Amino acid sequence: NMETVKRLTREVRIQAKYERSLEVLRYLKEQGINRTKSGIMLGLGETEAEVIQTLEDLRGVGLDVVTIGHYLQPS
């Protein structure tokens, strides 16, 4: 999963690298996986432009399905 936009990746997923996640998704598609899926979470401080860029990046690696969730801070 991508989980979030590029700028927030290290903050949200300490071990993750945005480009590596994209490459894994691209690799899976190239290996013949018919349906690839990833998810992103909104509500962490991302901008609309960052969300659009992330969706374009996912489209660029041939992703088939994107799920979008929303983070709600506990109150």
BELPEWO-V185464 format. One line per field, one symbol per residue. ss: DSSP state (a for helix, b for strand, c for the rest). burial: 1 if it has 9 or more other ideal C-beta (glycine too) atoms within 8 Angstrom, else 0. Layout:
ss->???
burial->???
This chain:
ss->ccbccaaaaaaacccccaaaaaaaaaaaaaccccccbbbbbbcccccaaaaaaaaaaaaaccccbbbbbbccccc
burial->011111011001000101001110110110000001111111010100011011101100111001000000000
